[in-house]
């Protein structure tokens, strides 16, 4: 059993978000939430929100059986590039510098630990 959560158009560059997401890939959900909660990077707050949403989606998907967050792990976590907003910054001598404000799409998939993976 697995569940997915996606957050689109996050106003952080994909490169900065990937630094945070690489920390939690393959970890148990308890440990991943702890890592994200105490990480000083700005992107970790958005990643924690998406991770909690994925866990909630799994609980809502499979309501009849009760699972603990310690029974779950982060199966997949990836960041795709979103659209870039283009801006102009005034520069000396009548010129203008282009600025790209990048965005990203974050997807996290959580799944139950099976007995085969623990052995």
Protein Blocks (a to p, Z undefined) as FASTA:
>chain_A
ZZddddehiabdfklmmmmmmmmgopafklmmmmmmmpcbfklmmmmmmmmmmmmmmmmm
mmmbccdfklpccfbacdddddddddddddeehiacdddddddddddddddddfklmZZ
